[in-house]
Amino acid sequence: METNYSDYIVYVDESGDHQLEVIDQEYPVFVLAFCIFHKDDYVNHIASSIQKFKFIHFGHDMVVLHEHEIRKAQNDFVMLINKEKRNKFMLGLNKLVEDSPFNIISVVIKKKLLKEHYLEPSNPYHLALGYGLERIFSFLNEHDNQASLRTHVVFEGRGRKEDSDLELEFRRVCSGQNYYQEKLPFEIIFADKRINSCGLQLADLVARPIGRYILRPDQPNRAFELIEKKFYRNSDSQIEGYGLKCFP
């Protein structure tokens, strides 16, 4: 059955905060990670792989994979304090992420530089959103002209005011106020923080490693190495400016 929906769905998560008043000197960036999934891959491979992983390590699939809690061994992941269990868990999680077929477009806002370069800097979240949506449009145009069809972009809800502000900016960009000066056929979806979404969980797992890579590119970063091949690239296989946009 033909529909006017595209073959792709996008899940989005962030790393760091987007405020400019007080900047965390240890992590002075805001990262927005857009994970693009072909729906057939999502249904037939990714969802089942994540469920299988959870059944192996927890006995059920109600646990939500959160990068912060995994890293800190908190809440559902307190068993990761045990070194042997942590090693086994991380090996499985790394393989899960590496084997999952999806593409990444990420925008990193360097907040200190943004404040230095602009007297009235724009909201880092809004900047990242605009750059990300433009690149998703480019990606979809290169895949059987999928950009002419409706694509849903899923965000984790952050609160009524935050969601309202984000939706307003989202619709502004999609109305034609973008690099292409075209209407972008994207629809925004907000998901409850407690929802057990495979796509949002993968987006959560990739966002922080990207920020760490930008801040300390010479330091070992196994998580980034696993996802590097998933970034959207141009015809010359260039990531910078395409799958990975830094501003300024």
C-alpha positions in Angstrom: 0.0 0.0 0.0 1.4 3.4 -1.0 1.5 6.2 1.5 2.8 9.7 1.5 5.2 8.8 4.4 8.9 8.4 3.7 10.8 5.2 4.2 12.7 6.9 7.0 12.2 8.0 10.6 14.5 10.2 12.7 15.1 10.1 16.4 16.9 12.9 18.2 18.7 13.3 21.5 21.1 15.8 23.0 24.2 15.9 25.1 25.1 18.9 27.3 22.9 21.8 28.0 22.0 24.7 25.6 22.3 27.6 28.1 24.9 30.3 27.6 24.7 32.1 30.9 26.8 29.6 32.8 29.0 27.3 30.7 30.3 24.0 32.0 34.1 24.3 31.5 34.5 20.5 31.4 31.9 20.1 28.7 31.4 23.5 26.9 29.4 22.1 24.0 25.9 21.3 23.0 25.4 18.3 20.9 22.2 17.4 19.0 22.3 13.9 17.4 19.9 13.0 14.7 19.7 9.2 14.0 18.1 8.3 10.7 16.6 4.8 10.4 15.1 3.1 7.4 11.8 1.7 8.7 12.4 -1.8 7.4 15.7 -2.0 9.2 14.2 -0.6 12.3 11.3 -3.1 12.4 13.2 -6.2 11.1 16.6 -5.8 12.8 17.1 -3.0 15.3 14.0 -3.4 17.6 14.5 -7.2 17.9 18.2 -6.9 18.5 17.7 -4.4 21.3 15.0 -6.6 22.9 17.3 -9.7 22.7 20.1 -7.7 24.3 17.8 -6.7 27.2 16.5 -10.2 27.7 20.1 -11.5 28.0 21.2 -8.9 30.5 18.0 -8.2 32.5 15.6 -11.0 31.8 13.0 -8.5 30.5 12.8 -5.7 28.0 11.4 -2.9 30.2 14.8 -1.3 30.9 15.5 1.9 29.1 19.1 2.3 27.9 20.4 5.6 29.2 24.1 6.5 28.5 24.4 8.5 31.7 23.1 5.7 34.0 25.2 3.1 32.2 28.3 5.2 32.5 27.6 5.9 36.2 26.3 2.3 37.0 23.1 3.8 38.5 19.5 2.6 38.9 18.8 -0.4 36.6 22.5 -0.6 35.8 23.9 -0.8 39.3 25.1 -4.4 38.5 27.7 -2.8 36.2 29.7 -1.9 39.3 30.9 -5.6 39.0 33.8 -5.5 36.5 33.1 -8.8 34.9 29.4 -8.0 34.4 30.3 -4.5 33.0 32.8 -6.0 30.5 30.3 -8.5 29.2 27.5 -5.8 29.1 29.7 -3.3 27.3 30.9 -5.8 24.7 27.3 -6.7 23.9 26.2 -3.0 23.8 29.1 -2.0 21.6 28.3 -4.8 19.2 24.6 -3.9 19.2 25.3 -0.3 18.3 28.0 -1.2 15.7 25.7 -3.7 14.0 22.6 -1.6 14.0 22.0 0.0 10.5 21.3 3.7 10.8 22.8 7.0 9.8 23.9 9.9 12.0 23.8 13.6 11.4 25.1 15.6 14.4 25.5 19.3 15.1 27.9 20.5 17.8 27.6 24.0 19.1 30.8 25.3 20.7 29.2 27.6 23.3 32.3 29.6 24.4 33.1 30.4 20.8 29.5 31.3 20.1 29.5 33.9 22.9 32.9 35.3 21.8 31.9 35.7 18.1 28.4 37.1 18.5 27.0 40.0 20.6 23.6 38.4 20.7 24.2 34.7 20.1 21.2 32.5 19.0 19.9 29.7 21.2 22.3 26.8 20.7 19.4 24.3 20.5 17.7 26.3 17.7 21.0 26.6 15.8 21.6 22.9 16.0 18.0 22.1 15.0 18.2 24.2 11.9 21.5 22.8 10.7 20.3 19.3 11.4 17.0 19.6 9.6 18.8 21.0 6.5 21.2 18.1 6.4 18.4 15.5 6.9 16.6 17.1 3.9 19.8 16.7 1.9 20.2 13.1 3.0 16.6 12.2 2.0 17.0 13.9 -1.4 19.9 11.5 -2.1 17.8 8.4 -1.3 15.2 8.0 -4.0 13.9 11.5 -3.5 12.5 10.6 -0.1 12.6 14.3 0.8 9.3 14.8 -1.1 7.5 12.6 1.4 6.5 13.2 5.0 9.2 12.2 7.6 8.6 12.2 11.3 11.3 13.6 13.6 11.0 12.3 17.2 12.3 14.2 20.2 12.1 13.3 23.9 9.8 15.7 25.7 11.5 18.1 28.1 8.5 20.1 29.5 5.6 22.1 28.2 7.5 25.4 27.6 10.6 23.8 26.2 8.6 21.6 23.8 6.5 24.6 22.7 9.6 26.7 22.0 11.2 23.8 20.1 8.1 23.1 18.0 7.8 26.8 17.1 11.4 26.8 15.9 10.9 23.5 14.1 8.0 24.8 12.2 9.8 28.1 11.4 12.6 26.1 9.8 10.3 23.8 7.9 8.2 26.7 6.6 11.0 27.8 4.4 13.4 29.7 6.6 16.3 27.4 5.9 19.3 27.1 3.6 17.2 25.7 0.7 14.4 28.3 1.1 12.0 25.4 0.6 9.3 23.9 2.7 10.6 20.8 4.5 8.0 18.0 4.8 8.9 17.1 8.4 6.6 16.5 11.3 7.7 16.8 14.9 6.7 14.2 17.5 7.3 14.5 21.2 7.8 11.3 23.2 7.4 10.8 27.0 10.7 10.5 28.8 9.6 7.1 30.1 8.8 5.6 26.7 10.8 2.6 25.7 11.8 3.7 22.2 14.6 1.9 20.5 15.4 4.9 18.3 15.6 7.3 21.2 17.8 5.0 23.2 20.3 4.7 20.3 20.3 8.4 19.8 21.0 8.8 23.6 23.9 6.4 23.3 25.7 8.2 20.5 25.3 11.9 21.5 27.9 12.2 24.3 30.7 10.3 22.4 30.4 12.8 19.6 30.8 15.7 22.1 33.8 14.0 23.7 35.4 13.5 20.2 35.0 17.2 19.4 36.5 18.3 22.7 39.3 15.8 22.9 39.9 14.3 19.4 43.3 12.8 20.4 41.9 10.9 23.4 40.8 7.2 23.0 37.1 7.1 22.3 35.9 3.6 21.5 32.3 4.6 21.4 33.0 7.2 18.7 35.0 4.7 16.7 32.0 2.4 16.6 29.7 5.0 15.1 32.1 6.9 12.9 31.1 4.9 9.8 27.5 5.8 10.3 27.9 9.5 9.7 26.3 11.0 6.6 29.0 11.9 4.0 29.4 13.7 0.7 30.5 12.0 -2.5 34.1 12.4 -1.3 33.3 10.5 1.9 33.8 13.8 3.9 32.0 13.9 7.2 32.8 17.4 8.3 30.0 19.8 7.4 27.8 17.0 6.3 27.2 14.3 9.0 29.1 16.3 11.6 28.6 20.0 11.7 30.4 22.2 14.2 29.4 25.8 14.8 31.0 28.3 15.0 
